[in-house]
Amino acid sequence: MIKAFLFDLDGVFYVKNKLIDGANETIYWLKKNKVKYKFITNNTTLSRRKLAIKMKKIGLDVKEEEFISANYAGVLLIKKMGLKSCRLILSREGMDDYLQFNITNFNPEAIIIGDIGDCWSYDLMNDLMNQILEGSKLIALHKGRYFQTNNGLTIDIGAFIAGLEHATETNSIVVGKPNSTFFEMAIQSFSCLSDEIAMIGDDLINDIQGGNNMGFKTFLVKTGKYRENIFKNSLINPDFCIKSIAVLPNFIEENNLMVK
């Protein structure tokens, strides 16, 4: 039986900055039933505070403390490693979480890589390669393959991370989903067994495979980056597949999946 939920954000509760119908109703249902939940996202373009502000502008009824983002997890990792300096390959608004560190482009102890859109270039990749060869640690906030945009699916930072790993013969330290440490951080306050936790997302690798590896119940939603042909040809299998986040409450109740 399910006692707690982990939710992906983009593609699950909103798409292209538009709230998915029924998103808030699902949150109200969770609150009404006093069910524990967290939003876990590989978003690296915003600080956690600004991410919460964005969600509220979109219309999602959430609080900052309900989020665990890859960006924020990166901060916690650097602290744990005892590092003082870092180079940030992030959007300007994503950098706010890292102001407590010495941010430098010269001889950084670590290179933190997140989403920078189409700002990747040969010169940047070459510069990063040389710094890694000189000893800088390569920290990937996630290794996503692609994401949904107004123009369809777009290549994600995983391809650039893989390129740097190949060129330097170095394995990156991955922070976000599907890394198990990220999930463990998110469920610290749940106080329940792994098979009593449900992961709901639109990404077969980051959400579903990541959740399966943790022993969670997994739900794939047919919104966001979901593609029928990719799902049919994938060896990754969710426990359940639902039309959207809006139908989750009825699906849970009709199938007696939650502890009452």
N, C-alpha and C positions, 0 to 999 in steps of 0.2 A: 504493500500500500504506500502511496505517496504522502509525504509529510512536508516537503519543501520543494520550491521551484527555482531553477536558474533560467533566465531568459536572455537570449541575444536581443539586440535592439534594432539595428538597421536591417530592414527586410522582414522583420517580425512585427514590430509595433508601428513602424513608419517606413515609407518608401519615397525617395526623392523629396524629403522634407514634408511629406503629407502623411498625416495620421491614418493608419488603417482602421476602417470601420470596426467598431467593437473593442478597440484596444483598451480604452479606459474602463469599459464595462467589465473586462476581464480583471483589471486591477482592483476594481471595487468588489468584485466577487472574492478575490483573494483576501482583501481586508475584512470583508463581512464574515468570512469563515476563519479569520485569524490564522491564515496560512503564511509561513515564512517564505520570503522570496528575495532574490537579488537580480539585478541586471548586470550581466557580464558582457563586455564588448571589447573588440580589438581596435576600437577607435583610438587614433593617436593624433588627430588633428586639433583636438581641444583638450584643455585641462579639465579635470573632473568638475570643477565649479562651473566652467563655461558650458560643459556638456549638459549639466543639469538645467542651466538657463535656456539652452537651445531646445531641450525637450519640452520645457514649459511653454516656450513660444510656439512650438508645433502644436501644443495642446495636451501633452501627456502629463498626467497627474503623478509626478514623481518627486523624490527628495534626493539631494546630493549624496547622502550616506547610503542610499540604496544602490549606488553604482560601484562596480569594480571595473576599471578600464585598464587596457594594456599600458597606456601612458602612465597612469598612477602606479601600476605594478612595477614599471621600470624604475621609478623613484625608490620604491621599497627594496628592489634588488640591489641598486647601487649602494644604498645605505648598508644593506646586509654584507656586501662585499667590502665595505670600508673604503670605497673609492672617493676621491675628492674632486677630480676634474673629468670633464666629459665634453665631447663634441656632439652637437645635436643636429641630426639630419631629420628635422621636424618642421611642421608649419609654425609660423610665429606664435599662434595662439596655443599650440601644443607645448611650447617651451615653458609656459608659466609654471608648470608643476616642478620644474628643475632649477628654479632660481636660487635655491639653497646651496647649489654646487658651483664650482668654478667652471664656467662654460667657456671653452677655448677651442680654437681650430688648430692649435699648435701643440704637438706632443701630448694629446689627451690620454688619460689612463683608459678611457673607454669611448667607443663611438656608438651612440644610441641612434638606431635607424627606425623611423616610422614613415608615415605617409607624407610625401611632398608633391603629389600629383605628377605633372609632366615636367618637373624641374630637374629630372635626372639627365645627366650628360656624360659623355666619355671622360671629360676632364675631372668631373666629380668622382666617378668610379675609380679612375686612375689614382687620384689623390688619396682616397680612402684605402685602396689596395696597399699603397706604400706605407701609410700609417699603421695598418694592421701588421704588415711585414716587420715594421719597426717595434712592434710590441703592444699596440693599442688593442684592447679587447673589443670584439665585435658583438654587440648586443642588439638583437632583433626584437622589436616590440611585438611582432608577429611575422608569420611567413605566408600570409594569404596569397592565393593564386590569382584571384580576380574578384571584382566587386561590381555591383550594379550601379549604373549611371543613367542619365537621361538618354544617352546614346547606346545603351546596351551594356554588355559585360566589358570591363576594362581591366587590363593587366595590373596586378597588385605588386607589392614590394617583395614578395617571396622570390620573384625572378631575379631581382637585383641582389638580394641576399645570397642566393645560390651562386650568382656570378662571382661575388666577392669570396665566398667559401672556396669555390673552384680555383680562383686565381691565387689565393693565399694558402691553399691546403689547410684551411682552418675551419673548424666548426663554430658557428655562431651560438651564442647563448640566447635561446628563445624564451621570451617572457609570456606572451599572450596565448590564447587558445591555439592549438589543442594541448599546450603544455600542462602537465598534471599539477605543477606547482601553482599555476594560475587558478585552476579549479579548487585546489585545496585552500587557497587564500579566500576564495569566495564563500566556501561552505563552513568556515570556522565557527560561525555563530548558530549553525543549524542544529547541532546536537542530535543528529540522527544518522542511521546507517546509509551507505552509498546507494543501496537499492531502494531506499525510501526517498531519494532525490530525483527529480525530473529535470532534464535539460531540454529546452525548447529552442529550436533555431532553424535557419534556412540554408545553412552551410553543411554539406555532407562531411567534410573533413574536420573543420574547426569545431562545429557544434555536435554533430552526430557521432563521428568517430571518436572525438575527444571525450564525449559523454559516455560512449560505450566502453572506452578504455578505463574509465573511472568506476564502471559498474552502475551508472545511473540508468534510469528509464529515459529513453530518448524519443522526442517528438519532432518530426520534420514538418514544417509548415510549407504550404504550396504558394508562398509569396516571396517577394524579394528576388534573390538569385536562384531560386528553385527553377529547374528546367526538367521537364518530363523525360526527355531523351537521356540526359545526364544521369538522372535517378535510375532509370531502367537499366542502364549499362554499368552502373556502379556495383561494386562488391560490398559497399558499406550499407548496412541495413538498420534503419531506425526501428524501435519497438512499435511506433505508431506514426501514421502520416495523416495530417489533418489539413483541411482547406485553408484555415487561417487562425490567428490567435483568438479571433472572435468566438470560435466554436469550442474552444478549450473547456470552459466550464461545463457545458452540456455533455461533452465527450467524457470528461472525468466522472460526472455524476451518473450518466447512463451506463458506464462500464464499471462502476463501483471501484474506482482506482485510488480514491483518497480516503485517508483515515478520518472518520467523523468524530 
